[in-house]
């Protein structure tokens, strides 16, 4: 919790402040400023500068005091730093609440309003003092009453992990291949609007309106539909390879950085068959639906996801928490977590103490994540382009992940990838990568268990159709099951349990070719001609895209980074049943009945006058009365011209009391302050 060396004397006596609020005496007389800070001078801050926030502040004090219910730890925090908590709640609510704040990782953007307090500290304080308060009070983000009654006090908000957002302010003036490769070492990151603002990809070509003009058939529930027909459904999920639409393919391919291109020279997935969604881009279209991706079968590959249309919500479960979630879902829901029928939400994961990542992306954002984390991506209506990368600099971690799941199904057959890569590039292979690939391949060959006569395969079968294990050199196939059960091939273990008699022994390459490859691996420093019999894949040429770096437009500023505190009309949506709602009505400070008595006007016309600024003389009357009552009630002190200050009134208060929390109540524009100061000085010179 934020602390100061000299606590505010007025806030340490919080019950007394609360009593003043109840009696209606706190914010309608001159004690407004002294209630916030008794040591401040009246000429250092004026009521008009904070009047827009005070009506909400009063509501907050009342509701928060009821919420803490004399809890000792919360009462002490409230009494010491009530303005800080109010400002923090105000900022978070303005951005949509705790979940959206975490999903977009806005915490670093608001630190400037809290004397540059670090983002992790702001998040920590909010989790500890305000999370439960928001979930019980704010109607736009509150949990249901049953959840609040049973589980809220036991929820640990820190279970929701934020994803790092690399905004322009964090990226200096360029994005290079070195920086991209450093991103591959992170669990997950987001680069907001990189696709459209910096790579200049025309994402309008991927809008729903443009895509529906393409009369391509889309698959849904094993049937073909046009996009127009799919959009008439309440929900659907469909996909198609980007290469089927060459104009769209080149729109992305030619503008990507080489380091994130699917055909990058550093991406080892070029040495496996071209597979949409794995080694080549796949377009995914969703409406009120989700897709599940990631897990151990992806062996820690790096996924690249570009949100081309709409908004997307991502929930990721790390491997450490996945086992507990699988058991919980099977017990509670009776379903398999991976069957695509169940999707987690924030409340379910928090209640069941499951750690998870949460992020939100919008059109143009690029999301990069390791496939160790299982992700659910949901969208009300969205278009996403997705593929995977196997960067050379991560081969060590990926090989470790492969060995941990060696006897399970993999999306990539690493032994065959090793054969393709080493066959093509020996002896010009990095020694570390060579050692890893050689070990993967050599350990996958079990020569002693294979006997009999083998014929050369006609189709490149890479996985066992029964258990999903990698097929590296020799395997078996059943001609009868190939036709009846679509079983292409199976490994030695599955062959022993197979009862059919029409079994054939198949090999990818002969034992002579295998011996020659072993010889080349043992003499890796010598140059040898590539073995044609080992080539199973049409290896794609490296693609440069737009190059290895792009310069950032330093004048560009994201809308989301313009984090101005809300004005009077953008206040927090407090509970409609709040007892202070009527007291904090911002339409007018006049009493309608009193206006009616004085002027003899109908109440309806008075209300129209207060709500409609174009209501003629009636409005002028209301404005005049409002000004008179405010001046009489607030008794604003007129400051002599020589002592008036044109800079932000909170600045001097912050400097004198060393209490910067109040600076968060208004937006500070330094350039405007300097401009006003210069104008006043010039005016004073002219008068002299």
Secondary structure, DSSP 8 states (H G I E B T S, - for coil): ----SS--HHHHTHHHHHHHHHHT-SSSSTHHHHHH-TTS-GGG--GGGTHHHHHHHHHHHHHHHHHHTT-HHHHHHHHHHHHHHHHHHHHHHHTT-HHHHHHTT-HHHHGGGGTT--HHHHHHHHHHHTHHHHHHH-TTT---HHHHHHTGGG--GGGEEE-EE--GGGSTTEEEHHHHHHHTTSSEEEETTIIIIIS---GGGGSHHHHTTS---EEETTEEE-HHHHHTSS-EEEEEEGGGSHHHHHHHHTTS-GGG-TT-TTBGGGGS---BTTTB-EEEEEEEEEEEE-SGGGTT-EEEEEEEES-EEEEEE-HHHHHHHHHHHHHHT-S-TTSSS----HHHHHHTT--EEEEEE-TT-EEEEETTSEEEEEEEEEEEEEEEE-BGGGHHHHHHHHHHTTTS--SS-HHHHHHHHHHHHTTSS-HHHHHHHHHHHHTT--GGG--S--EE-SS---B-TTT--B--SEEEEEHHHHHHT----B-HHHHHT---S-EEEEESS-HHHHHHHHHHHHTTTS-----GGG--S-------TT-SEEE--TT---GGG------GGG-----TT-TTTTTT--S-SS-HHHHHHHH---HHHHHHHHH-TTSTHHHHHHHHHHHHHHHHHH------GGG---S-HHHHHHHHHT-GGGGGGS---HHHHHHHHHHHHHHHHHH-
